């Protein structure tokens, strides 16, 4: 994996097994909650926001069994994931696409120099995908909120001073048209006014009072 673009692995929280499993549990809880919500709402899905299925939870669980918390390395083959999740290879291929659609994970292709380099044909060959989870900053809002609340709860169970660095969502681009900006602001205010939306789980100061986080106990702050 000599291509710099494939160097996507990051340590999971502090790299310990305790915080690693706290992260894993929160991620699985977020996915399982959305699976159940889609089922209850009889959501049919769209190309950009497909319906999550129960198998997606199995696939995520199978993948996470291969995660190295210390380095963040995760590059199991489809066959390995399928075996650990007890599903077919084709189910794995489709499942990770759905998980990516909701920002649960992302990946880059890992390649090596082909034996035929310098000759006609491909110069590199793929070995596996490098999966990473720093994409939680792009999670769909419901998934992100469930994930952060679950992570906060899991970390608090560990006791003592726990510091977890969570990347903030990317800033929203500002439209150059003042009239459009005002219209978008009104629309966003209307969307966020519903009781089912609630308040944001990620205020600008990086604390999460909605889930019981305090500076003295557990701090989730921007990376």
C-alpha positions as semicolon CSV with decimal commas, in nm:
position;residue;x (nm);y (nm);z (nm)
1;X;0,000;0,000;0,000
2;X;0,254;0,255;-0,116
3;X;0,004;0,505;-0,259
4;X;-0,035;0,798;-0,012
5;X;-0,404;0,820;-0,102
6;X;-0,455;0,479;0,059
7;X;-0,312;0,590;0,395
8;X;-0,651;0,653;0,551
9;X;-0,618;0,462;0,877
10;X;-0,646;0,654;1,204
11;X;-0,624;0,532;1,562
12;X;-0,967;0,468;1,713
13;X;-1,005;0,716;1,999
14;X;-0,713;0,652;2,239
15;X;-0,628;0,318;2,075
16;X;-0,723;0,110;2,379
17;X;-0,951;-0,192;2,358
18;X;-1,189;-0,031;2,606
19;X;-1,247;0,283;2,400
20;X;-1,230;0,082;2,080
21;X;-1,521;-0,136;2,186
22;X;-1,707;0,175;2,304
23;X;-1,670;0,313;1,951
24;X;-1,771;-0,015;1,789
25;X;-2,079;-0,046;2,008
26;X;-2,191;0,308;1,930
27;X;-2,147;0,260;1,557
28;X;-2,344;-0,062;1,556
29;X;-2,619;0,094;1,768
30;X;-2,653;0,384;1,526
31;X;-2,690;0,152;1,227
32;X;-2,930;-0,086;1,403
33;X;-3,147;0,209;1,513
34;X;-3,182;0,332;1,155
35;X;-3,251;-0,020;1,029
36;X;-3,536;-0,047;1,277
37;X;-3,665;0,301;1,188
38;X;-3,669;0,217;0,816
39;X;-3,855;-0,105;0,893
40;X;-4,112;0,067;1,117
41;X;-4,172;0,346;0,865
42;X;-4,182;0,099;0,572
43;X;-3,928;0,323;0,405
44;X;-3,862;0,212;0,047
45;X;-3,538;0,400;-0,007
46;X;-3,394;0,605;-0,293
47;X;-3,074;0,566;-0,497
48;X;-2,894;0,822;-0,278
49;X;-3,054;0,711;0,050
50;X;-3,124;0,337;0,024
51;X;-3,319;0,146;0,281
52;X;-3,090;-0,010;0,538
53;X;-3,151;-0,379;0,600
54;X;-3,088;-0,613;0,890
55;X;-2,802;-0,772;0,698
56;X;-2,618;-0,438;0,710
57;X;-2,585;-0,474;1,086
58;X;-2,440;-0,823;1,042
59;X;-2,192;-0,702;0,780
60;X;-2,080;-0,408;0,995
61;X;-2,035;-0,640;1,294
62;X;-1,832;-0,881;1,083
63;X;-1,609;-0,602;0,953
64;X;-1,548;-0,453;1,295
65;X;-1,419;-0,786;1,423
66;X;-1,114;-0,718;1,204
67;X;-1,056;-0,360;1,324
68;X;-0,721;-0,278;1,487
69;X;-0,801;-0,009;1,745
70;X;-0,439;0,096;1,787
71;X;-0,379;0,172;1,418
72;X;-0,729;0,189;1,274
73;X;-0,626;-0,066;1,011
74;X;-0,915;-0,248;0,850
75;X;-0,880;-0,418;0,512
76;X;-1,058;-0,755;0,517
77;X;-1,155;-0,913;0,187
78;X;-1,519;-0,953;0,090
79;X;-1,480;-1,323;0,157
80;X;-1,349;-1,262;0,509
81;X;-1,634;-1,024;0,591
82;X;-1,888;-1,268;0,445
83;X;-1,751;-1,551;0,659
84;X;-1,754;-1,348;0,980
85;X;-2,102;-1,207;0,908
86;X;-2,238;-1,545;0,789
87;X;-2,372;-1,393;0,467
88;X;-2,286;-1,420;0,098
89;X;-2,010;-1,225;-0,074
90;X;-2,264;-1,045;-0,293
91;X;-2,456;-0,939;0,019
92;X;-2,137;-0,784;0,158
93;X;-2,071;-0,588;-0,163
94;X;-2,420;-0,436;-0,162
95;X;-2,427;-0,379;0,214
96;X;-2,110;-0,170;0,233
97;X;-2,250;0,053;-0,041
98;X;-2,557;0,120;0,172
99;X;-2,345;0,184;0,481
100;X;-2,134;0,430;0,285
101;X;-2,447;0,614;0,167
102;X;-2,518;0,707;0,530
103;X;-2,159;0,802;0,615
104;X;-2,105;0,503;0,841
105;X;-1,785;0,407;0,662
106;X;-1,580;0,478;0,353
107;X;-1,294;0,309;0,176
108;X;-1,017;0,342;-0,079
109;X;-0,880;0,064;-0,294
110;X;-0,549;-0,087;-0,187
111;X;-0,323;-0,178;-0,477
112;X;0,024;-0,314;-0,534
113;X;0,255;-0,301;-0,833
114;X;0,156;-0,574;-1,076
115;X;0,402;-0,843;-1,177
116;X;0,355;-0,725;-1,535
117;X;0,462;-0,366;-1,461
118;X;0,636;-0,216;-1,764
119;X;0,454;-0,449;-1,997
120;X;0,123;-0,411;-2,177
121;X;-0,176;-0,430;-1,946
122;X;-0,254;-0,311;-1,591
123;X;0,043;-0,170;-1,399
124;X;-0,118;-0,222;-1,058
125;X;-0,357;-0,476;-0,916
126;X;-0,607;-0,439;-0,634
127;X;-0,553;-0,639;-0,316
128;X;-0,844;-0,522;-0,097
129;X;-1,029;-0,215;0,025
130;X;-0,894;0,003;0,308
131;X;-1,198;0,086;0,522
132;X;-1,203;0,385;0,755
133;X;-1,448;0,558;0,987
134;X;-1,339;0,923;0,994
135;X;-1,636;0,977;0,764
136;X;-1,866;0,996;1,072
137;X;-1,839;1,373;1,028
138;X;-2,049;1,324;0,714
139;X;-2,305;1,095;0,873
140;X;-2,671;1,150;0,803
141;X;-2,808;1,357;1,091
142;X;-3,010;1,083;1,264
143;X;-2,723;0,836;1,243
144;X;-2,473;1,090;1,375
145;X;-2,687;1,189;1,672
146;X;-2,751;0,829;1,771
147;X;-2,382;0,748;1,731
148;X;-2,263;1,042;1,945
149;X;-2,514;0,976;2,223
150;X;-2,426;0,607;2,229
151;X;-2,054;0,681;2,226
152;X;-2,088;0,929;2,513
153;X;-2,283;0,675;2,715
154;X;-2,033;0,397;2,643
155;X;-1,735;0,614;2,735
156;X;-1,894;0,727;3,061
157;X;-1,928;0,364;3,164
158;X;-1,549;0,336;3,153
159;X;-1,515;0,583;3,442
160;X;-1,234;0,830;3,509
161;X;-1,128;1,103;3,271
162;X;-1,205;1,002;2,914
163;X;-1,120;1,230;2,623
164;X;-1,246;1,141;2,278
165;X;-1,170;1,350;1,973
166;X;-1,461;1,368;1,732
167;X;-1,428;1,561;1,408
168;X;-1,686;1,833;1,356
169;X;-1,901;1,840;1,044
170;X;-1,751;2,038;0,755
171;X;-1,870;2,401;0,741
172;X;-2,165;2,468;0,516
173;X;-2,079;2,673;0,205
174;X;-2,239;3,016;0,207
175;X;-2,435;3,117;-0,103
176;X;-2,317;3,432;-0,271
177;X;-2,674;3,552;-0,333
178;X;-2,807;3,736;-0,020
179;X;-3,167;3,661;-0,114
180;X;-3,089;3,292;-0,154
181;X;-2,900;3,290;0,176
182;X;-3,199;3,440;0,357
183;X;-3,433;3,189;0,194
184;X;-3,211;2,897;0,295
185;X;-3,188;3,029;0,650
186;X;-3,569;3,040;0,679
187;X;-3,595;2,688;0,537
188;X;-3,336;2,551;0,778
189;X;-3,511;2,717;1,071
190;X;-3,840;2,558;0,965
191;X;-3,683;2,214;0,929
192;X;-3,520;2,236;1,272
193;X;-3,829;2,365;1,451
194;X;-4,006;2,030;1,466
195;X;-4,005;1,841;1,791
196;X;-3,884;1,528;1,618
197;X;-3,567;1,709;1,510
198;X;-3,455;1,820;1,854
199;X;-3,147;2,030;1,909
200;X;-2,811;1,963;1,751
201;X;-2,585;1,708;1,920
202;X;-2,282;1,903;1,808
203;X;-2,282;2,267;1,923
204;X;-1,998;2,495;1,821
205;X;-1,817;2,468;2,154
206;X;-1,769;2,096;2,098
207;X;-1,957;1,983;2,412
208;X;-2,262;1,763;2,413
209;X;-2,485;1,865;2,703
210;X;-2,782;1,682;2,553
211;X;-2,616;1,352;2,631
212;X;-2,489;1,439;2,977
213;X;-2,128;1,526;2,892
214;X;-1,939;1,755;3,128
215;X;-1,583;1,881;3,123
216;X;-1,511;1,717;3,457
217;X;-1,616;1,370;3,350
218;X;-1,614;1,311;2,975
219;X;-1,530;1,560;2,703
220;X;-1,611;1,513;2,336
221;X;-1,431;1,793;2,156
222;X;-1,343;1,877;1,799
223;X;-1,026;1,720;1,661
